[in-house]
Amino acid sequence: MARGWDSKSVEAQIEDNKSASMSRVDGQAPSPDEIQRKIKKNTLLLSRKRILQEIESSSNPRYSELLRRSLADLDVQLQSNS
């Protein structure tokens, strides 16, 4: 699989989310903290999605367990970030 295309897709999604978050209903620009929180949340969600895909395709039980622990850690980070 070509990882370069995957990375570019992720970057494009992050940029799209940045530009979408810049336009607010009340007309005010979001604060830098709000932007950073949103970027971090999107990054965590993309990482979670990638780990889920790797768990599905993994045939090594030890690696799968490592991925499950990583997934649990991401879930904790997502909870604290919300």
N, CA, C and O of each residue as an XYZ file, in Angstrom:
328
protein
N       0.844     -1.175      0.000
C       0.000      0.000      0.000
C       0.891      1.239      0.000
O       1.925      1.269      0.666
N       0.493      2.233     -0.730
C       1.258      3.476     -0.804
C       0.890      4.367      0.379
O      -0.229      4.873      0.462
N       1.828      4.550      1.277
C       1.562      5.336      2.480
C       1.591      6.839      2.179
O       1.005      7.631      2.918
N       2.256      7.226      1.116
C       2.314      8.641      0.783
C       0.945      9.235      0.505
O       0.645     10.343      0.948
N       0.115      8.504     -0.227
C      -1.232      8.986     -0.532
C      -2.061      9.078      0.728
O      -2.839     10.017      0.898
N      -1.900      8.100      1.621
C      -2.650      8.085      2.871
C      -2.297      9.311      3.698
O      -3.184      9.958      4.255
N      -1.017      9.635      3.785
C      -0.574     10.793      4.561
C      -1.114     12.094      3.961
O      -1.523     12.999      4.689
N      -1.111     12.176      2.654
C      -1.624     13.381      2.015
C      -3.113     13.530      2.265
O      -3.608     14.644      2.431
N      -3.825     12.423      2.293
C      -5.253     12.468      2.578
C      -5.500     12.975      3.990
O      -6.397     13.787      4.214
N      -4.717     12.503      4.927
C      -4.842     12.943      6.320
C      -4.567     14.436      6.417
O      -5.310     15.169      7.070
N      -3.501     14.884      5.768
C      -3.173     16.301      5.793
C      -4.302     17.133      5.186
O      -4.627     18.204      5.698
N      -4.889     16.653      4.119
C      -5.983     17.378      3.479
C      -7.189     17.457      4.406
O      -7.850     18.494      4.475
N      -7.482     16.369      5.119
C      -8.604     16.376      6.050
C      -8.365     17.369      7.181
O      -9.281     18.084      7.587
N      -7.147     17.413      7.684
C      -6.826     18.344      8.772
C      -6.962     19.776      8.279
O      -7.503     20.626      8.986
N      -6.476     20.052      7.076
C      -6.585     21.400      6.523
C      -8.044     21.780      6.305
O      -8.434     22.915      6.576
N      -8.860     20.835      5.813
C     -10.280     21.109      5.619
C     -10.961     21.429      6.940
O     -11.789     22.335      7.019
N     -10.608     20.685      7.968
C     -11.201     20.935      9.275
C     -10.754     22.271      9.840
O     -11.531     22.957     10.505
N      -9.509     22.645      9.581
C      -9.017     23.949     10.036
C      -9.829     25.068      9.384
O     -10.283     25.995     10.055
N     -10.001     24.968      8.076
C     -10.712     26.034      7.373
C     -12.186     26.048      7.753
O     -12.792     27.118      7.817
N     -12.773     24.888      8.007
C     -14.170     24.844      8.421
C     -14.340     25.426      9.813
O     -15.344     26.076     10.103
N     -13.362     25.193     10.671
C     -13.464     25.717     12.035
C     -13.215     27.215     12.080
O     -13.593     27.875     13.048
N     -12.589     27.757     11.050
C     -12.303     29.179     11.026
C     -13.574     30.001     10.825
O     -13.638     31.140     11.288
N     -14.570     29.464     10.158
C     -15.795     30.211      9.931
C     -16.814     29.805     10.991
O     -17.288     28.669     11.009
N     -17.144     30.737     11.866
C     -18.075     30.470     12.946
C     -19.380     31.180     12.671
O     -19.437     32.156     11.924
N     -20.418     30.672     13.286
C     -21.749     31.232     13.093
C     -21.827     32.660     13.646
O     -22.451     33.531     13.040
N     -21.195     32.893     14.795
C     -21.283     34.209     15.421
C     -20.344     35.240     14.790
O     -20.323     36.395     15.213
N     -19.577     34.835     13.792
C     -18.711     35.759     13.085
C     -17.347     35.974     13.704
O     -16.508     36.663     13.125
N     -17.109     35.395     14.876
C     -15.807     35.554     15.519
C     -14.905     34.390     15.149
O     -15.354     33.254     14.998
N     -13.643     34.692     15.007
C     -12.669     33.638     14.724
C     -12.430     32.833     16.005
O     -12.444     33.396     17.100
N     -12.213     31.531     15.876
C     -11.939     30.723     17.068
C     -10.584     31.099     17.672
O      -9.681     31.565     16.976
N     -10.470     30.889     18.954
C      -9.211     31.205     19.628
C      -8.157     30.173     19.236
O      -8.498     29.076     18.793
N      -6.897     30.515     19.393
C      -5.841     29.538     19.088
C      -5.971     28.254     19.912
O      -5.648     27.169     19.430
N      -6.447     28.381     21.157
C      -6.646     27.186     21.987
C      -7.720     26.279     21.406
O      -7.573     25.057     21.397
N      -8.804     26.883     20.920
C      -9.882     26.091     20.307
C      -9.370     25.364     19.067
O      -9.688     24.197     18.840
N      -8.584     26.064     18.281
C      -8.028     25.457     17.065
C      -7.120     24.289     17.428
O      -7.209     23.224     16.816
N      -6.248     24.475     18.417
C      -5.329     23.408     18.827
C      -6.096     22.202     19.363
O      -5.746     21.060     19.065
N      -7.141     22.452     20.155
C      -7.957     21.348     20.688
C      -8.611     20.548     19.566
O      -8.645     19.317     19.591
N      -9.122     21.273     18.594
C      -9.797     20.608     17.471
C      -8.793     19.794     16.646
O      -9.095     18.675     16.229
N      -7.620     20.345     16.415
C      -6.582     19.630     15.663
C      -6.158     18.376     16.417
O      -6.013     17.306     15.827
N      -5.959     18.517     17.736
C      -5.554     17.359     18.541
C      -6.619     16.279     18.519
O      -6.302     15.095     18.403
N      -7.882     16.676     18.629
C      -8.975     15.695     18.609
C      -9.024     14.977     17.267
O      -9.184     13.758     17.215
N      -8.888     15.733     16.185
C      -8.908     15.111     14.851
C      -7.736     14.155     14.669
O      -7.886     13.084     14.081
N      -6.580     14.541     15.172
C      -5.405     13.675     15.084
C      -5.619     12.389     15.868
O      -5.284     11.305     15.391
N      -6.179     12.507     17.072
C      -6.460     11.317     17.879
C      -7.483     10.408     17.200
O      -7.343      9.185     17.220
N      -8.511     11.010     16.599
C      -9.526     10.205     15.906
C      -8.937      9.470     14.703
O      -9.270      8.311     14.454
N      -8.063     10.146     13.960
C      -7.424      9.490     12.817
C      -6.498      8.367     13.277
O      -6.433      7.316     12.639
N      -5.784      8.582     14.375
C      -4.915      7.536     14.924
C      -5.743      6.344     15.378
O      -5.365      5.192     15.165
N      -6.874      6.634     16.002
C      -7.762      5.559     16.470
C      -8.262      4.724     15.286
O      -8.296      3.495     15.349
N      -8.640      5.398     14.231
C      -9.125      4.695     13.034
C      -8.034      3.800     12.448
O      -8.298      2.662     12.060
N      -6.811      4.320     12.388
C      -5.696      3.536     11.851
C      -5.419      2.313     12.715
O      -5.183      1.224     12.192
N      -5.446      2.483     14.025
C      -5.187      1.351     14.927
C      -6.279      0.302     14.784
O      -5.985     -0.894     14.783
N      -7.525      0.722     14.662
C      -8.608     -0.247     14.459
C      -8.397     -1.055     13.183
O      -8.630     -2.264     13.160
N      -7.959     -0.386     12.131
C      -7.693     -1.093     10.878
C      -6.544     -2.079     11.046
O      -6.590     -3.181     10.500
N      -5.523     -1.696     11.791
C      -4.386     -2.592     12.004
C      -4.782     -3.779     12.873
O      -4.296     -4.889     12.653
N      -5.651     -3.570     13.851
C      -6.125     -4.681     14.683
C      -6.851     -5.700     13.817
O      -6.656     -6.905     13.974
N      -7.688     -5.218     12.907
C      -8.443     -6.114     12.032
C      -7.535     -6.941     11.130
O      -7.844     -8.093     10.827
N      -6.423     -6.363     10.702
C      -5.562     -7.064      9.752
C      -4.414     -7.826     10.419
O      -3.685     -8.559      9.751
N      -4.254     -7.655     11.726
C      -3.137     -8.286     12.420
C      -3.402     -9.770     12.677
O      -4.499    -10.163     13.074
N      -2.376    -10.577     12.441
C      -2.481    -12.006     12.736
C      -1.608    -12.395     13.931
O      -1.670    -13.533     14.395
N      -0.807    -11.473     14.424
C       0.066    -11.728     15.559
C      -0.654    -11.316     16.848
O      -0.962    -10.138     17.025
N      -0.928    -12.266     17.749
C      -1.683    -11.934     18.964
C      -0.969    -10.921     19.871
O      -1.621    -10.094     20.509
N       0.357    -10.983     19.928
C       1.092    -10.034     20.767
C       0.987     -8.615     20.210
O       0.825     -7.655     20.963
N       1.079     -8.494     18.910
C       0.943     -7.186     18.273
C      -0.491     -6.664     18.434
O      -0.705     -5.474     18.669
N      -1.456     -7.560     18.305
C      -2.852     -7.166     18.486
C      -3.095     -6.646     19.898
O      -3.821     -5.671     20.092
N      -2.487     -7.299     20.879
C      -2.631     -6.842     22.261
C      -2.005     -5.457     22.441
O      -2.576     -4.599     23.115
N      -0.857     -5.245     21.852
C      -0.222     -3.928     21.904
C      -1.131     -2.871     21.272
O      -1.279     -1.773     21.808
N      -1.726     -3.203     20.152
C      -2.631     -2.272     19.481
C      -3.858     -1.981     20.344
O      -4.321     -0.842     20.395
N      -4.390     -3.005     21.024
C      -5.547     -2.791     21.890
C      -5.204     -1.861     23.058
O      -6.016     -1.024     23.453
N      -3.999     -2.016     23.603
C      -3.567     -1.112     24.680
C      -3.413      0.315     24.150
O      -3.770      1.279     24.826
N      -2.885      0.436     22.948
C      -2.755      1.758     22.328
C      -4.126      2.379     22.089
O      -4.319      3.580     22.280
N      -5.064      1.555     21.674
C      -6.430      2.020     21.440
C      -7.055      2.506     22.745
O      -7.718      3.543     22.771
N      -6.847      1.764     23.817
C      -7.380      2.173     25.119
C      -6.773      3.507     25.555
O      -7.472      4.357     26.106
N      -5.480      3.688     25.309
C      -4.821      4.946     25.653
C      -5.396      6.105     24.833
O      -5.619      7.195     25.360
N      -5.630      5.864     23.556
C      -6.232      6.907     22.709
C      -7.622      7.269     23.192
O      -8.003      8.440     23.182
N      -8.391      6.258     23.621
C      -9.740      6.520     24.127
C      -9.687      7.392     25.382
O     -10.519      8.283     25.555
N      -8.718      7.139     26.252
C      -8.556      7.966     27.460
C      -8.204      9.398     27.063
O      -8.742     10.351     27.626
N      -7.314      9.548     26.106
C      -6.929     10.892     25.647
C      -8.107     11.616     25.018
O      -8.282     12.817     25.221
N      -8.916     10.890     24.254
C     -10.096     11.503     23.644
C     -11.094     11.954     24.704
O     -11.694     13.023     24.586
N     -11.271     11.137     25.739
C     -12.188     11.502     26.828
C     -11.711     12.780     27.523
O     -12.505     13.675     27.810
N     -10.417     12.852     27.786
C      -9.892     14.018     28.503
C      -9.849     15.260     27.619
O      -9.857     16.383     28.124
N      -9.804     15.067     26.314
C      -9.753     16.180     25.372
C     -11.140     16.769     25.093
O     -11.250     17.904     24.630
N     -12.173     16.017     25.369
C     -13.540     16.485     25.061
C     -14.068     17.478     26.034
O     -15.197     17.946     25.888
